[in-house]
């Protein structure tokens, strides 16, 4: 849990240049594993498929066919990526893996359907364990609600082809058929708020590795919420560590591929 506390106090540790994370010691935490994967992307890029990065991420590029022949990826499309996650998923195998408490994604799983499902399942379990008597949870939801109102979608010159896209992707949303009870719907909404905030934090951290002061502007926006930002981030990162790790790797990969600044 130490890296989560430090990350809330000094989020700049997630905004370091990729090679800095070679020094991270290997431990069985989703965030630690992803931090160690970030410099591997840099050193192996563009030859990262499928041994490091799942082919679903390759499918998101406009030159997917050429990538298999060694071409440099370009033209990342978030909608194509979501579709690729859906079509490369094996529900039976994924369920079998997720039912194993010792399972964690690793090389070749990164940014694939099992990585996404693992991240969301981990956050759901942590969320359910903190339902009662937790004031900071309500404040964190308020912070994320404020953030979604302020930044409902990616915007600005630095977001490239992500412009106008929602930060949190949902390849497998709950069915919208009116049969979901109010409690389940509220739980889903809260998890979406958390995921939205985690994704934006991850994006600005990896963008800040290339753009001076890029993270500070985002942190200033969080401060405008009136919520205790450091405590909220601590809770958010503890609850959604795996989701934050997933988006940290996704946005590192996309920013590198699209040469975003």
N, C-alpha and C positions, 0 to 999 in steps of 0.2 A: 504493500500500500504506500510505501515511501515515495515512489515515483509519482503517484497521484497527488500527494500533498505538495510536493515540490512543484509539480506541474501547475497547480492552481495558484501558487504563490509567484512562480516565475515561469509563465507559459512560454517564455523565450527559449526554454530548453527544447521545445518542439519545433523551433524555427532555425535550427543550426544547419549549416551546409551538410549535405549528405555524408561526406567522409567522416564527420565527427562521430557518427553513431557506430563506427567500427569498434569503438572503445567500450560499448555497452556490453556488460557481462550477460551471457546466456542464462535466462531464467524462464520458468514456465508461466509467463504472463503474456497475454495477447499483445499488450503494448510493447513490451520488451522485444518480442519476436519480430514485430513490424519495424521497430527502430533499427534492428539489425538487418532487416531486408532492404531498407532504404538505400544504404550504400551499395548493396548488391545490384540494385536497379541501375545505379550510376555506372558501376564498373562493367556490367554486362550489356547495357543498352547499346543497340536495339535488339540484340539477340537474347531476349528474355522469355520468349514463348517456346514451348510450354513448360520448360523445366523450372522456371521461377514464377512467371505470371501465367495465370490460366488463360486459355484460348478465348474465353468470353471477352476479355479486354481487347484482344487483337481484333475481334469481330466488330468492334465499335469504330474502327478506322475505315476511311473511304477506300483505302488501297489494301484491303484485307488480303486479297488474292496474291498481291505482290509481296506482302510481308513474309509469306512462307518461303519466298525465294531470296530472302535477306534484305528486302527493301526497308527503308526507314519509315515507321508509321507516320501518317499524317491524316488530318481531317477527322479528329475524334468527335463522335456524336453520342451524347448521353442517352438519347432515346434508343439508339442502336445497341448500346451497351446493356440497357435494361432488357431489351428483347433477347439479347444473347444469353443473359443470365437465365431467363425463362426457358430458353430452348436447349441449354446445355445442362440443365438440372436433371438429376436422377432422383426422384422423390424417395424411392425405396432405399437406395444406398445412402442418401443424405440422412434419412431418418435413423438408419442403423448407426451411422457415425455419431450423430448428435445424441443418441441415447447412451453412448459410451462417455462416462464422466471424465475420462482421461484424454479424450480427443481434443486436439487443437489443430487448426489449419497450419500448413507449412508450405514450403516451396512446391510449386505446381498447383496448389490450392489458392494461392493469393489472388484476390479479386475475382474469384470464381463464385458460383452459386453457394458452395458449402461455406466459403469464407463469410459471405453476407449472412447466410442463415445462422451460422455460429455466432456472429456478432449480435444479431438481433435477439437470438435465444438467450444469450448471456445477459443482455440488458434487461430483458423481460424477467428473468429469474431474480436479478438484483433488485429490480423495481418492486417485485412482489414481496421481497423480504423487508422492504422499508416502508410499507404502507401505513403503519400505525405510529402515531406520536412523534412525527418528525417535522418540526416547523420549517427547517431549512428546505425540505422537499417542496413545500408550497411556495417558498420564495424562489426556488430554482425554476419552478414552473412559470412563475410570474416573469422571471428574467427571460426565459425562452419564449414566452408569449410576446413580450416586448420586442425581442429580437426578430421574431417572425413578422411582426407588424412593421418593423423598421426595414428589414431586409427579407421580403417574401421570396425573392429570387435573386440569382446572381446578377450583378449590375456593374457597370463601370468598364473602362477600357482594359483593365487587367484581367477580365474574365474570359476573353476570347470567345470561343464557340459555346461556352457555358452560359453566355449572356441570355437572360430570360428564363433559364432553367431553375427549377426548385432544387435547393441543396441536398435534400434527402430524397433518395430514390426508393420506390416501392414496387419491386417486381411481383410481390405476392401480397397485395392489400387484402383487407377483410372484404367479404362480399357486401356490396351496397344494395341489399335487397329488402331492407326494413325488418329483417328477422334477428338482427343483433340487439341484444338487450342493452339498456342504458349503461350499465356498469362496464360491460365489455367495450362499448363505444367510447366511454370516457377514458378507459385505460388505454385504448388505441390512440386516442387523441393526445394523451399525455406523453406516450412513447414517441409519437410523431414530433411533438414539441421538443423533447430531449434530443431526438435524432437531428432535427433541423439545426439546433444550436451546436451540437457536436460537430456536424459537418462543416458549418461556417467557421468554427474555431479551427478545425483541422486545415481548412483551405487557407485561411489567413496565416496560419503558422508556416505552411510550406511556401506560400507566396512570399512571406517575409524573409525566407532564406535567400531570396533573390532581390527583394525590394526593400531598401532601407526604410525603417519606420512603418512598414506595412502593417505590422501587428498592433502597434500602438494606436493607430487610428481606429482599429476594430475594438480594442480594449476601452478606448474613450467612449465609443458608442454604448458598450455594456454599462459603463459607469452612469450613463444618463438614465438608466432604468430606475435608479434609486434603490436597487437591491444590493445586499452585501456580496459583491462580485466574487471575492476570493473564496468565501464560504460556499457560495453557489457552485462555483467551478469545481471545488473539491468534491462536493456531492455529485455533481454531474459526471465528473471523471471517474469517480468510484463506481457509480451506477452503470455508466455507459463506456467503461474502459475499452471493451472490445469493439464497440461501434466507432468510438473515436479513432482507435487504431486502424480500423478498416478504411475510414475516410482519410486518415493521414496518409496511408499508402496509396489510395486511389488518386488523391489530388497531387501527391508527389509525382506519380506516374503521368497523370494528364498534363500537369504544368511542364514537366520535362519534355514530354512528347510534342506538345503544342508550342514550346518555347515561349511560355507566358511570362510576363514580367509584372 
